[in-house]
Amino acid sequence: MIEDGLQYSPRCEKREMIDIAKCQITHYPAEVLAGRAKPVEKIDDNILRLVEKMKDIMLENKGVGLAAPQAGVPLRLFIISLDGTRENIKVFINPIVTPLGELDTFDEGCLSVPGIFTKIKRYKRCKVTATDLDGKLFIEEGEGLYSRALQHEFDHIEGVTIVSRMGEAAKIAHRRQLKKLTQQHEEKQKP
C-alpha cells in the first residue's frame, strides 16, 4: 500500500513506513537482504520515485545492477545497466528468471557486500519475464554478463546474497570482511 509518498513495507507484521527519499545502499547482513521480497502491486508515482532513487544509488556506487532490497525496500524490483550509464538502465518489475544451459564460475562482487569478490556459479544463459515501468510484460534471454546480472539481482529479491552462495573455503577466506560488515550492521542497529 502506498500513500503520500511513503511506501508501507510488506515485510513486517506491523506496517512500517519507508521514506523512499531516505533509501540508501543496504549492506549484509541487513534483514531486508535475507527475506523474499513482496510483489509490486501497482506501478505509480511512488514506484517511479523509488526507481529514480535506485538509479542514483547504483550509479553513485558504480554498480551495474541494484535490487530494491539493496535500497532497503523489500519489493520485487531491480534495475540493470551493463555499461553503468543512466541512459541504458533497464527496469524489471516482478521478474521471473529461468536459468538455461550450463553453469559457469566467475568472480563476482556485490554493492551490498563491499570488499568481497568471490567465485560464484551461475548459468551461462537465462530467460527473464518481467514488467516494465509502463506496465508492459516483456521476455528476454540473456547470456554472459547480462545473464549473470539478471541472476544476481533476482537472487536479491529472493533473499539470497553472494554470501549465501559462497562455499566454506570462500567464507573462511573472507571471514574478516564478513565479520567487519556484521559489526558495522550491529553498530547501526544500536539506539
Backbone as numpy.savetxt, mean C-alpha at the origin, in Angstrom:
# Nx Ny Nz CAx CAy CAz Cx Cy Cz
-18.20 5.14 5.44 -19.05 6.32 5.44 -18.16 7.56 5.44
-18.51 8.53 4.63 -17.71 9.73 4.50 -18.59 10.94 4.76
-18.04 11.85 5.55 -18.84 13.01 5.92 -17.93 14.19 6.20
-18.25 15.35 5.66 -17.55 16.59 5.93 -16.03 16.49 5.84
-15.51 15.86 4.78 -14.06 15.81 4.58 -13.35 14.82 5.46
-14.07 14.07 6.26 -13.44 13.10 7.14 -13.83 11.70 6.71
-12.90 10.80 6.80 -13.13 9.41 6.42 -13.29 8.60 7.70
-14.40 7.89 7.84 -14.57 7.02 8.98 -13.84 5.72 8.71
-12.99 5.32 9.61 -12.19 4.12 9.42 -13.04 2.88 9.67
-13.18 2.02 8.65 -13.98 0.82 8.84 -13.22 -0.28 9.59
-11.96 -0.04 9.96 -11.17 -1.09 10.61 -11.45 -1.20 12.10
-12.04 -0.18 12.68 -12.26 -0.19 14.12 -13.73 -0.43 14.43
-13.97 -1.09 15.56 -15.36 -1.31 15.95 -16.02 0.03 16.24
-15.33 0.88 16.99 -15.86 2.23 17.17 -15.39 3.04 15.97
-16.25 3.81 15.40 -15.93 4.55 14.17 -14.92 5.66 14.48
-13.68 5.44 14.08 -12.60 6.40 14.29 -12.47 7.26 13.04
-12.46 8.57 13.19 -12.35 9.44 12.04 -10.89 9.66 11.66
-10.63 9.67 10.37 -9.30 9.93 9.85 -9.36 11.19 9.02
-8.54 12.16 9.34 -8.46 13.39 8.58 -7.52 13.15 7.41
-8.05 13.13 6.20 -7.26 12.82 5.01 -6.08 13.77 4.89
-6.26 15.03 5.25 -5.18 16.02 5.15 -3.99 15.66 6.04
-4.22 14.87 7.07 -3.14 14.50 7.98 -2.52 13.14 7.66
-2.94 12.53 6.57 -2.37 11.24 6.17 -0.88 11.41 5.90
-0.12 10.42 6.32 1.33 10.42 6.09 1.79 8.98 5.96
3.04 8.81 5.54 3.57 7.47 5.37 3.51 6.71 6.71
3.02 5.51 6.65 2.87 4.67 7.83 3.93 3.58 7.78
4.65 3.41 8.89 5.75 2.45 8.92 5.39 1.18 9.70
6.00 0.09 9.27 5.93 -1.19 9.97 6.37 -0.95 11.41
5.70 -1.53 12.40 4.62 -2.52 12.39 3.24 -1.93 12.68
2.92 -0.79 12.14 1.62 -0.14 12.39 0.46 -1.10 12.13
-0.53 -1.02 12.97 -1.71 -1.90 12.91 -2.40 -1.83 11.55
-2.49 -0.64 10.97 -3.19 -0.47 9.69 -2.53 -1.27 8.56
-1.25 -1.60 8.71 -0.54 -2.38 7.70 -0.77 -3.88 7.86
-1.33 -4.28 9.00 -1.46 -5.71 9.30 -2.85 -6.27 9.05
-3.82 -5.41 8.76 -5.18 -5.91 8.57 -5.64 -5.78 7.12
-6.62 -6.59 6.77 -7.19 -6.53 5.42 -8.01 -5.25 5.30
-7.75 -4.46 4.27 -8.44 -3.19 4.07 -9.88 -3.42 3.61
-10.72 -2.42 3.86 -12.14 -2.47 3.49 -12.34 -1.91 2.08
-13.35 -2.39 1.37 -13.62 -1.89 0.02 -14.00 -0.40 0.02
-13.66 0.27 -1.05 -14.13 1.64 -1.28 -15.57 1.51 -1.74
-16.49 2.11 -1.00 -17.91 1.96 -1.32 -18.40 2.98 -2.33
-17.75 4.15 -2.35 -18.21 5.22 -3.22 -17.02 6.09 -3.59
-16.90 6.42 -4.86 -15.85 7.32 -5.31 -16.42 8.73 -5.28
-16.00 9.49 -4.28 -16.51 10.86 -4.10 -15.34 11.81 -3.89
-15.63 13.04 -3.51 -14.59 14.05 -3.32 -13.55 13.63 -2.28
-14.00 12.91 -1.26 -13.06 12.47 -0.23 -12.07 11.45 -0.77
-12.52 10.54 -1.61 -11.61 9.57 -2.24 -10.66 10.31 -3.18
-11.18 11.27 -3.92 -10.33 12.05 -4.83 -9.25 12.80 -4.04
-9.62 13.37 -2.88 -8.63 14.07 -2.04 -7.62 13.08 -1.47
-8.09 11.91 -1.08 -7.19 10.89 -0.55 -6.18 10.50 -1.63
-6.63 10.28 -2.85 -5.73 9.90 -3.94 -4.69 10.99 -4.17
-5.10 12.25 -4.15 -4.14 13.35 -4.33 -3.10 13.37 -3.22
-3.56 13.13 -1.99 -2.63 13.08 -0.85 -1.66 11.91 -1.00
-2.18 10.76 -1.45 -1.33 9.58 -1.66 -0.29 9.86 -2.73
-0.68 10.56 -3.78 0.28 10.92 -4.84 1.42 11.74 -4.25
1.04 12.74 -3.43 2.06 13.59 -2.80 3.01 12.76 -1.93
2.44 11.87 -1.11 3.25 11.03 -0.22 4.19 10.15 -1.02
3.67 9.51 -2.07 4.49 8.60 -2.87 5.64 9.35 -3.55
5.33 10.50 -4.15 6.36 11.25 -4.86 7.39 11.85 -3.90
6.95 12.35 -2.74 7.88 12.90 -1.75 8.86 11.83 -1.27
8.39 10.58 -1.21 9.23 9.49 -0.71 9.91 8.71 -1.83
9.78 9.22 -3.07 10.43 8.63 -4.24 10.05 7.17 -4.46
8.75 6.88 -4.31 8.25 5.53 -4.54 7.66 5.38 -5.92
7.36 4.13 -6.27 6.67 3.84 -7.54 5.26 3.31 -7.29
4.91 3.12 -6.02 3.58 2.65 -5.66 3.27 2.99 -4.22
1.99 3.11 -3.91 1.56 3.37 -2.54 0.13 2.89 -2.39
-0.11 2.14 -1.32 -1.46 1.67 -1.00 -2.04 2.55 0.11
-3.36 2.68 0.13 -4.03 3.51 1.14 -3.61 3.16 2.57
-3.46 1.86 2.95 -3.00 1.57 4.31 -1.63 2.19 4.63
-0.78 2.36 3.62 0.52 2.98 3.84 0.37 4.47 4.17
-0.78 5.05 3.83 -1.08 6.44 4.17 -1.95 6.50 5.43
-2.14 5.34 6.08 -2.89 5.28 7.32 -4.38 5.07 7.15
-4.84 4.78 5.92 -6.27 4.63 5.65 -6.53 3.20 5.16
-7.29 2.42 5.92 -7.51 1.01 5.58 -8.57 0.79 4.50
-8.29 1.30 3.30 -9.19 1.11 2.17 -8.49 0.37 1.05
-9.26 -0.33 0.23 -8.72 -1.13 -0.88 -8.48 -0.23 -2.09
-7.36 0.45 -2.04 -7.01 1.44 -3.04 -5.50 1.55 -3.09
-4.93 1.57 -4.30 -3.50 1.87 -4.41 -3.22 2.61 -5.71
-2.01 3.20 -5.76 -1.57 3.92 -6.94 -0.20 3.40 -7.35
0.09 3.51 -8.65 1.39 3.08 -9.18 1.82 4.06 -10.27
3.11 4.40 -10.27 3.74 5.16 -11.35 5.15 4.59 -11.49
5.35 3.73 -12.48 6.64 3.04 -12.61 7.81 3.99 -12.81
7.56 5.16 -13.41 8.66 6.11 -13.59 8.70 7.16 -12.48
7.81 7.03 -11.48 7.82 7.93 -10.34 7.37 9.35 -10.67
6.56 9.52 -11.73 6.07 10.85 -12.08 4.57 10.96 -11.81
4.13 12.16 -11.50 2.71 12.41 -11.23 1.86 12.14 -12.48
2.40 12.48 -13.66 1.66 12.33 -14.91 1.29 10.87 -15.21
2.12 9.95 -14.76 1.89 8.54 -15.09 1.32 7.71 -13.94
0.79 8.39 -12.93 0.19 7.66 -11.81 -1.14 7.07 -12.25
-1.29 5.78 -11.97 -2.53 5.06 -12.27 -3.17 4.67 -10.93
-4.49 4.80 -10.86 -5.25 4.52 -9.63 -5.99 3.20 -9.78
-5.93 2.37 -8.72 -6.58 1.06 -8.69 -7.50 1.02 -7.47
-8.80 1.00 -7.70 -9.78 0.96 -6.61 -10.40 -0.43 -6.56
-10.45 -0.99 -5.36 -10.98 -2.34 -5.13 -10.38 -3.36 -6.10
-9.05 -3.38 -6.21 -8.41 -4.26 -7.20 -8.39 -5.72 -6.78
-8.33 -6.57 -7.81 -8.09 -8.00 -7.63 -6.89 -8.31 -8.50
-5.84 -8.86 -7.90 -4.63 -9.21 -8.64 -4.52 -10.73 -8.69
-4.41 -11.25 -9.91 -4.30 -12.68 -10.12 -2.92 -13.00 -10.69
-2.10 -13.77 -9.95 -0.76 -14.12 -10.45 -0.84 -15.05 -11.66
0.15 -14.91 -12.55 0.21 -15.75 -13.75 1.64 -16.25 -13.94
1.78 -17.45 -14.44 3.09 -17.94 -14.85 4.01 -18.35 -13.72
5.30 -18.08 -13.95 6.35 -18.56 -13.06 6.72 -17.53 -11.99
7.34 -18.03 -10.93 7.86 -17.17 -9.87 9.25 -16.67 -10.23
9.59 -15.52 -9.66 10.90 -14.92 -9.84 11.29 -14.29 -8.51
12.57 -14.27 -8.19 13.04 -13.65 -6.95 13.83 -12.41 -7.32
13.54 -11.32 -6.61 14.18 -10.05 -6.93 14.26 -9.20 -5.67
15.27 -8.34 -5.56 15.37 -7.43 -4.42 14.22 -6.45 -4.45
13.62 -6.23 -3.28 12.46 -5.36 -3.18 12.56 -4.54 -1.91
12.12 -3.30 -2.00 12.04 -2.42 -0.84 10.60 -1.96 -0.68
10.36 -1.20 0.38 9.00 -0.74 0.67 9.08 0.58 1.43
8.26 1.55 1.02 8.24 2.84 1.71 7.83 2.69 3.18
7.04 1.67 3.50 6.60 1.45 4.88 7.58 0.63 5.71
8.62 0.12 5.06 9.66 -0.64 5.77 11.01 -0.06 5.33
11.27 1.21 5.70 12.48 1.88 5.22 13.76 1.21 5.69
14.77 1.28 4.83 16.08 0.75 5.20 16.25 -0.73 4.94
15.24 -1.38 4.36 15.33 -2.81 4.11 15.07 -3.09 2.63
16.01 -3.78 2.03 15.85 -4.34 0.68 16.14 -5.82 0.83
15.21 -6.64 0.36 15.36 -8.08 0.54 14.79 -8.82 -0.65
15.25 -10.03 -0.85 14.76 -10.84 -1.96 13.36 -11.35 -1.65
12.44 -11.07 -2.59 11.04 -11.46 -2.45 10.64 -12.24 -3.70
9.97 -13.38 -3.49 9.45 -14.16 -4.62 8.09 -13.62 -5.03
7.96 -13.34 -6.32 6.68 -12.91 -6.88 6.53 -13.52 -8.26
5.30 -13.52 -8.75 5.04 -14.02 -10.09 5.55 -13.03 -11.12
6.10 -13.55 -12.22 6.65 -12.71 -13.28 5.54 -11.90 -13.97
4.33 -12.46 -13.99 3.21 -11.80 -14.63 1.98 -11.86 -13.72
1.07 -10.94 -13.95 -0.20 -10.99 -13.23 -1.26 -10.22 -14.00
-2.49 -10.45 -13.60 -3.63 -9.74 -14.18 -4.27 -8.93 -13.06
-4.66 -7.70 -13.36 -5.35 -6.88 -12.38 -6.71 -6.47 -12.93
-7.72 -6.57 -12.08 -9.06 -6.08 -12.38 -9.35 -5.03 -11.31
-9.67 -3.81 -11.73 -9.88 -2.73 -10.76 -10.83 -1.70 -11.35
-11.17 -0.73 -10.53 -12.00 0.40 -10.94 -11.13 1.65 -10.94
-11.33 2.53 -11.91 -10.56 3.77 -11.94 -11.35 4.88 -11.23
-10.80 6.09 -11.21 -11.45 7.21 -10.50 -12.77 7.64 -11.13
-12.99 7.25 -12.39 -14.26 7.57 -13.04 -15.31 6.49 -12.79
-14.95 5.47 -12.01 -15.89 4.40 -11.71 -15.96 3.33 -12.78
-15.00 3.35 -13.72 -15.00 2.37 -14.80 -14.11 1.19 -14.45
-14.63 -0.01 -14.69 -13.88 -1.23 -14.46 -12.87 -1.41 -15.59
-11.65 -1.83 -15.24 -10.66 -2.12 -16.28 -9.88 -3.37 -15.90
-9.31 -4.03 -16.91 -8.51 -5.23 -16.72 -7.22 -5.04 -17.50
-6.09 -5.33 -16.86 -4.79 -5.24 -17.51 -3.94 -6.42 -17.09
-2.96 -6.73 -17.92 -1.93 -7.70 -17.54 -0.63 -6.94 -17.40
0.16 -7.35 -16.42 1.44 -6.71 -16.20 2.53 -7.76 -16.12
3.74 -7.33 -16.47 4.90 -8.21 -16.30 6.07 -7.38 -15.83
7.12 -8.07 -15.38 8.31 -7.38 -14.90 8.01 -6.51 -13.69
8.55 -5.28 -13.70 8.38 -4.36 -12.58 6.91 -4.03 -12.34
6.13 -3.90 -13.41 4.70 -3.59 -13.26 3.99 -4.71 -12.50
4.28 -5.96 -12.85 3.69 -7.10 -12.16 4.10 -7.11 -10.69
5.37 -6.87 -10.44 5.90 -6.85 -9.07 5.22 -5.74 -8.26
5.08 -4.54 -8.85 4.45 -3.42 -8.15 2.98 -3.72 -7.85
2.27 -4.29 -8.82 0.86 -4.64 -8.59 0.73 -5.63 -7.44
1.57 -6.65 -7.42 1.51 -7.66 -6.35 1.90 -7.07 -5.00
2.92 -6.21 -5.00 3.38 -5.58 -3.77 2.27 -4.72 -3.16
1.66 -3.85 -3.98 0.60 -2.97 -3.46 -0.65 -3.76 -3.08
-0.96 -4.79 -3.84 -2.10 -5.65 -3.48 -1.86 -6.31 -2.13
-0.62 -6.73 -1.88 -0.27 -7.28 -0.57 -0.66 -6.31 0.54
-0.37 -5.02 0.34 -0.67 -4.03 1.39 -2.15 -3.98 1.72
-3.02 -4.07 0.72 -4.45 -4.01 1.04 -4.96 -5.33 1.61
-4.12 -6.37 1.52 -4.44 -7.65 2.14 -3.82 -7.77 3.54
-3.06 -6.76 3.97 -2.43 -6.78 5.29 -1.10 -7.50 5.31
-0.42 -7.57 4.16 0.86 -8.27 4.04 1.94 -7.26 3.68
3.07 -7.30 4.40 4.21 -6.45 4.07 5.37 -7.33 3.62
6.45 -6.70 3.15 7.60 -7.51 2.75 8.18 -8.26 3.95
7.94 -7.74 5.15 8.41 -8.45 6.36 7.71 -9.80 6.45
6.43 -9.84 6.12 5.66 -11.09 6.13 6.20 -12.09 5.12
6.75 -11.59 4.03 7.23 -12.44 2.94 8.71 -12.81 3.09
9.40 -12.20 4.04 10.83 -12.48 4.23 11.03 -13.86 4.84
12.07 -14.53 4.41 12.44 -15.79 5.03 13.12 -15.53 6.36
13.34 -16.58 7.13 13.96 -16.43 8.46 15.37 -15.83 8.36
16.14 -16.25 7.36 17.50 -15.71 7.21 17.46 -14.20 6.97
16.52 -13.75 6.15 16.39 -12.31 5.87 15.95 -11.55 7.12
15.04 -12.15 7.90 14.60 -11.49 9.13 15.76 -11.36 10.11
16.61 -12.38 10.17 17.78 -12.31 11.03 18.75 -11.25 10.51
18.98 -11.23 9.21 19.89 -10.26 8.61 19.42 -8.82 8.83
18.11 -8.61 8.89 17.54 -7.26 9.03 16.99 -7.01 10.43
17.37 -7.83 11.40 16.77 -7.73 12.74 16.99 -6.37 13.40
18.14 -5.75 13.19 18.40 -4.44 13.82 17.44 -3.38 13.29
17.26 -3.34 11.97 16.36 -2.35 11.37 14.91 -2.64 11.76
14.52 -3.90 11.80 13.16 -4.26 12.22 12.93 -3.86 13.67
13.93 -4.07 14.52 13.82 -3.69 15.92 13.72 -2.17 16.05
14.51 -1.46 15.25 14.48 0.01 15.27 13.10 0.52 14.85
12.52 -0.05 13.79 11.20 0.36 13.33 10.14 0.06 14.40
10.27 -1.07 15.07 9.33 -1.43 16.13 9.44 -0.44 17.30
10.65 -0.09 17.68 10.85 0.88 18.76 10.30 2.25 18.39
10.54 2.70 17.16 10.01 3.98 16.71 8.49 3.98 16.75
7.88 2.87 16.34 6.42 2.75 16.36 5.91 2.82 17.80
6.58 2.12 18.71 6.16 2.12 20.12 6.27 3.51 20.71
7.31 4.27 20.34 7.49 5.62 20.83 6.33 6.52 20.37
5.91 6.36 19.12 4.82 7.17 18.58 3.49 6.86 19.26
3.36 5.63 19.79 2.10 5.22 20.42 1.95 5.75 21.83
3.06 6.21 22.42 2.99 6.72 23.80 2.26 8.05 23.83
1.43 8.24 24.88 0.67 9.49 24.97 1.55 10.69 25.24
